[in-house]
Amino acid sequence: MAAIIEPTNLEPEKQTLLSHHKEKHFTAGEIVRDIIIGVSDGLTVPFALAAGLSGANATSSIVLTAGIAEVAAGAISMGLGGYLAAKSEADHYMRELKREQEEIIAVPDTEAAEVAEILAQYGIEPHEYTPVVNALRRKPQAWLDFMMKFELGLEKPDPRRALHSALTIAIAYVLGGLVPLIPYMFIPIAREAMVASVVLTLLALLIFGYAKGYFTGSKPFVSAFQTTLIGAIASAAAYGLAKAIHP
């Protein structure tokens, strides 16, 4: 998703110049992160479970039943984890916001000095940042926003973020988790289904790893290899352990 940054409160000349220069930035980082978390675990965990049960000579129906149960439980667990993480982030922001509000009221001179210190870190001279400090002191809300962002490094969270995160992770987990189980829906012999599941899941991991690298700015081919390798190791370990316990 791209966002177009619109300037406000500018001189007409600058507004005209910037109106012809629209900057588009990728702003779906949190959504992509949630999808990566959900799909990554969704592909890997049921894949390893199916391989392990196949190694224990379970039938396709048993593998499928256990796999679907795991996908359901995993989606709920992962979704709840995403919800609690986003909720904790929002609660932390509100606590810091309240504390910063109190400090601006109780010790405004100290907070103004902190603004000056922040601006000085960017190489701005005292005669340059003094008008900025004074301007912020006349606008408490802007002052508060400045301190939250530049002193504490906190961005105001979306109030719907927790619910969106939970749903995104859960849905991504389900979609990823069904991939390694598809062969068991059509092939009654578990060992044959496992071979098809391995091929299908490794292919899905390759595609997912490449897409993950592309959207996160990493090297797509390296990301594809790493993601596939992790999934392969997890499934091989589960299969090997199952065969060792139940030869």
Solvent accessible surface area in square Angstrom, and as a share of the most:
residue,aa,sasa,rsa
1,M,142,0.63
2,A,62,0.48
3,A,38,0.30
4,I,85,0.43
5,I,104,0.53
6,E,104,0.47
7,P,33,0.21
8,T,99,0.58
9,N,156,0.80
10,L,71,0.35
11,E,97,0.44
12,P,103,0.65
13,E,115,0.52
14,K,99,0.42
15,Q,63,0.28
16,T,79,0.46
17,L,128,0.64
18,L,70,0.35
19,S,45,0.29
20,H,154,0.69
21,H,109,0.49
22,K,87,0.37
23,E,79,0.35
24,K,142,0.60
25,H,84,0.37
26,F,106,0.44
27,T,67,0.39
28,A,9,0.07
29,G,41,0.40
30,E,81,0.36
31,I,83,0.42
32,V,25,0.14
33,R,122,0.45
34,D,4,0.02
35,I,73,0.37
36,I,31,0.16
37,I,67,0.34
38,G,0,0.00
39,V,25,0.14
40,S,32,0.21
41,D,51,0.27
42,G,0,0.00
43,L,4,0.02
44,T,25,0.15
45,V,63,0.36
46,P,0,0.00
47,F,3,0.01
48,A,17,0.13
49,L,56,0.28
50,A,1,0.01
51,A,4,0.03
52,G,11,0.11
53,L,44,0.22
54,S,0,0.00
55,G,0,0.00
56,A,29,0.23
57,N,72,0.37
58,A,18,0.14
59,T,74,0.43
60,S,4,0.03
61,S,74,0.48
62,I,94,0.48
63,V,0,0.00
64,L,37,0.18
65,T,94,0.55
66,A,32,0.25
67,G,1,0.01
68,I,83,0.42
69,A,59,0.46
70,E,41,0.18
71,V,6,0.03
72,A,52,0.40
73,A,62,0.48
74,G,10,0.10
75,A,8,0.06
76,I,127,0.64
77,S,71,0.46
78,M,47,0.21
79,G,5,0.05
80,L,99,0.49
81,G,37,0.36
82,G,10,0.09
83,Y,76,0.29
84,L,97,0.48
85,A,66,0.51
86,A,7,0.05
87,K,86,0.36
88,S,68,0.44
89,E,83,0.37
90,A,26,0.20
91,D,55,0.29
92,H,75,0.34
93,Y,15,0.06
94,M,108,0.48
95,R,149,0.54
96,E,35,0.16
97,L,31,0.15
98,K,129,0.55
99,R,91,0.33
100,E,0,0.00
101,Q,78,0.34
102,E,91,0.41
103,E,47,0.21
104,I,18,0.09
105,I,144,0.73
106,A,78,0.60
107,V,66,0.38
108,P,45,0.28
109,D,99,0.51
110,T,71,0.41
111,E,2,0.01
112,A,8,0.06
113,A,60,0.47
114,E,45,0.20
115,V,0,0.00
116,A,19,0.14
117,E,102,0.46
118,I,16,0.08
119,L,19,0.09
120,A,47,0.36
121,Q,135,0.60
122,Y,151,0.57
123,G,58,0.56
124,I,60,0.30
125,E,89,0.40
126,P,76,0.48
127,H,139,0.62
128,E,86,0.38
129,Y,34,0.13
130,T,64,0.37
131,P,78,0.49
132,V,65,0.37
133,V,15,0.09
134,N,67,0.35
135,A,35,0.27
136,L,23,0.12
137,R,93,0.34
138,R,173,0.63
139,K,127,0.54
140,P,86,0.54
141,Q,115,0.51
142,A,40,0.31
143,W,9,0.03
144,L,9,0.04
145,D,72,0.37
146,F,30,0.12
147,M,0,0.00
148,M,3,0.01
149,K,101,0.43
150,F,93,0.39
151,E,63,0.28
152,L,53,0.26
153,G,59,0.57
154,L,39,0.19
155,E,115,0.52
156,K,157,0.67
157,P,25,0.16
158,D,59,0.31
159,P,126,0.79
160,R,154,0.56
161,R,21,0.07
162,A,12,0.10
163,L,104,0.52
164,H,84,0.38
165,S,2,0.02
166,A,15,0.11
167,L,95,0.47
168,T,31,0.18
169,I,5,0.03
170,A,23,0.18
171,I,101,0.51
172,A,7,0.05
173,Y,4,0.02
174,V,52,0.30
175,L,112,0.56
176,G,3,0.03
177,G,0,0.00
178,L,61,0.30
179,V,31,0.18
180,P,0,0.00
181,L,0,0.00
182,I,69,0.35
183,P,10,0.06
184,Y,7,0.03
185,M,84,0.37
186,F,155,0.65
187,I,50,0.25
188,P,108,0.68
189,I,97,0.49
190,A,8,0.06
191,R,120,0.44
192,E,96,0.43
193,A,0,0.00
194,M,30,0.13
195,V,92,0.53
196,A,36,0.28
197,S,1,0.01
198,V,46,0.27
199,V,98,0.56
200,L,61,0.30
201,T,0,0.00
202,L,48,0.24
203,L,94,0.47
204,A,23,0.17
205,L,0,0.00
206,L,80,0.40
207,I,111,0.56
208,F,24,0.10
209,G,0,0.00
210,Y,89,0.34
211,A,37,0.29
212,K,52,0.22
213,G,1,0.01
214,Y,143,0.54
215,F,109,0.45
216,T,73,0.43
217,G,71,0.68
218,S,63,0.41
219,K,149,0.63
220,P,34,0.22
221,F,156,0.65
222,V,70,0.40
223,S,9,0.06
224,A,7,0.05
225,F,129,0.54
226,Q,99,0.44
227,T,10,0.06
228,T,21,0.12
229,L,81,0.40
230,I,110,0.56
231,G,0,0.00
232,A,33,0.26
233,I,101,0.51
234,A,30,0.23
235,S,9,0.06
236,A,64,0.50
237,A,63,0.49
238,A,26,0.20
239,Y,65,0.25
240,G,37,0.36
241,L,115,0.57
242,A,16,0.12
243,K,55,0.23
244,A,79,0.61
245,I,133,0.68
246,H,95,0.42
247,P,123,0.78
